[in-house]
Amino acid sequence: METDMRLFATESIGGRAVYRLHAVTVAAGILLVLYYRATHVPAGGEGRAAWLGMLAAELWYSAYWVITQSVRWSPVSRRPFRDRLAARYGEKLPCVDIFVCTADPHSEPPSLVISTTLSLMAYDYPAEKLSVYLSDDGGSILTFYAMWEASSFAKHWIPFCKRYNIEPRSPAAYFSDSDGLQDLCTPKEWSFIKDMYDEMTVRIDTAVMSGKIPEEIKENHKGFDEWNLEISSKDHQPIVQILIDGKDQNAVDNEGNVLPTLVYMAREKRPQHHHNFKAGAMNALIRVSSVISNSPIIMNVDCDMYSNNKDTIRDSLCFFLDEEMGHKIGFVQYPQNYNNMTKNNIYGNSLEVLNKVELRGLDSVGGPLYIGTGCFHRREILCGRRFTIDYKEDWNGGIKDKIQENIVYEIEEKAKSLATCTYENDTQWGDEIGVKYGCPVEDVITGLAIHCRGWESVCNSPTRPAFLGLGPTTLDQTLLQHKRWSEGNFSIFLSKYCPFLFGHGKIGLRHQMGYCIYGLWAPNSLATLYYVTIPSLALLKGTPLFPEITSPWIAPFIYVFCVKNMYSLYEALSCGDTLKGWWNGQRMWFVKRITSYLFGVIDTLRKLLGISQMTFVISSKVSDEDASKRYEQEIMEFGSPTPEYVIIATIALLNLVCLVGGLRHIMTGGWNVLFSVLPIQIFLCEMLVITNIPFYEAMFFRKDNGRIPSSVTLASIGFVVLAFLVEILVPIV
């Protein structure tokens, strides 16, 4: 097919020659390091066990490094052509269903949820072909009330957005932008819409704070009758309410234009039935939407990920509708971007390298992972369809007929029957059909299954991010999020869905390795814990674990360390990070490995042994005012005592004490100790101490409420003393 007929282009990312030189030379250095370790094992006595442990840790690091490079060899960038889509299809475009998931009106405020919902309703797309569904797993009347308010405000907000072509189309994001007045609208109109939005937000927030809806408001919609005093978030009947029927010519905005369909759903919850968390909500949405709109394309986003690009739907369709490659594409994944990152990325949450390097690298070997938000799927693949070369999608599918007013109730009742606790009993839902169950990261395992059924995926990363959300703003939130991610991915690796087993013969080896980058996050904790404790303890005792500085064998150690970090810095800077941001990211990888990933390993093993069950903890989208100020000032937030903080403080203090002890060796043994016997260990310990400076400040110098609690500091001191006692009684260095 001629190039000018394609609806998207695939372009190789530059700079690969530099990367490949780096990769080949680092690989050679790693081999020399391992050869040295294997051939210089102490014959016996002091240091032999520690040396063998270093060999094991370095073998692990080497294997994991090879896996991480599998996706970096030839990343690609995709570029959709909306103008060609418009020329070829005009407005004869497929219907699209959009799913938004929320679960708790206190962790995920309804005013935040509806701002996301309104941004999705305002896409530059035919409104009659757009249906937005909210799944409320909390079954909260407060969230339903917010949606009812949004359905009214949408009549003013959507035409306002389209008339002046504004972006972003989340009212919260738009009105928080000081440049909002610079649009084409008059200040009077801008103020009118803003006042209307602010008044609505105040009403919603007031209702959330009081925990109840005024009786006069409940009389405005029959949906409020679904709630009574016996309903709770974990025990309630299925609720489905069509707030706007976009196929009804009477459902129009204040300019007479048709509005998108808007549906509220709270699937049934009963204490005796396992609800399968977000995966269960997604599957209920697939079924409920099938009797209301049944669009061939399904998009899903988290409730805090608002639409930041009005053209995202059209961009995505360029991939699905491309006549040469579109029939192979099962889903289009967008990067997860945040709009609340600090300049220097204090908690390492910007995900820039993952988005711009790893996802694009996966795109070149079969497709990126499904990351659970910001993704467009064919409905058919979520219902279990395998790829076949002769499959033709019916892009004209979907329910386009107006729902008659007298049968809206019947449609809602039918939809409710698809959202009951027992509907999935003795079916393939959660296994062969829908989003898969049994894993905290159900999105990843679902994406893997789609790839293994023969479908490909693409990553689209436009210059203007398609979605923006709220990233963690405290250390506790960050560690909780990464614990869930690492635990979920590790449980996949240890299950029948291990990419090397489940994907064997179905997807390529490099694609399997790409999936395992995240599946092996958790066990990285073990090698990291070893490397940040044993060499430091050995330094304290004067036991060398690395070559002397006069030995030629020190060269590969220095080369691998320097070149890997230099390339990591280059990669971060080229992705838009700052030098300090890169350094903060390195600190956070260290912190996550010794805390989140460690607990990810422990909890995964506990589940495999039947000691505990899978849980899903919602990441809070709110922080108190003082914590928010410290976040803006890039001051790390601790505050409450947790086991993770005890580990962080213990490792920090251990390395500080060991460095002081190492310097004592220099003072008593002369400079030859520094420059001959222990140079790498002293340098490693110094780097760890420098990395831990914010933790020393939080333990001993800060006075604010975000400091490390005294109980954590005392506990860490006790563990350091215990570590020294154990080393004296059972020496390994």
Secondary structure, DSSP 8 states (H G I E B T S, - for coil): --GGG-SEEEEE-S-HHHHHHHHHHHHHHHHHHHHHHHH---SSSTTHHHHHHHHHHHHHHHHHHHHHHTTTSS-EEEEE-HHHHHHHHTT----EEEEEEE--TTTS-HHHHHHHHHHHHT-SS-GGGEEEEEEETT--HHHHHHHHHHHHHHHHHHHHHHHHT-S---HHHHHHSTTGGGSSS-HHHHHHHHHHHHHHHHHHHHHHHHT---HHHHTT-GGGGG--TT-BTTBB--EEEEEE-TT-TT-B-TTS-B--EEEEEE--B-TTS---HHHHHHHHHHHHHHTTT--SEEEEEETT-EE--TTHHHHHHHHHS-TTTGGGEEEEE----BS---TT-TTS---HHIIIIIHHHHHTTT-----SSSEEEEHHHHTT----TT----TT-S--S---GGGHHHHHHHHHHTTSTTTTTTS-BTTTBSS--SSTTHHHHHHHHHHHTT-EEEE---SS-SEEB----SHHHHHHHHHHHHHHHHHHHTSTT-HHHHTTTTS-HHHHHHHHHHHTTTTHHHHHHHHTTHHHHHHHHT---S--TTSTTHHHHHHHHHHHHHHHHHHHHHTT--HHHHHHHHHHHHHHHHTHHHHHHHHHHHHHTTSS--------S---HHHHHHHHTT-----S--HHHHHHHHHHHHHHHHHHHHHHHHHHH-HHIIIIISHHHHHHHHHHHHHTHHHHHHHHT--STTS--HHHHHHHHHHHHHHHHHHHHS---
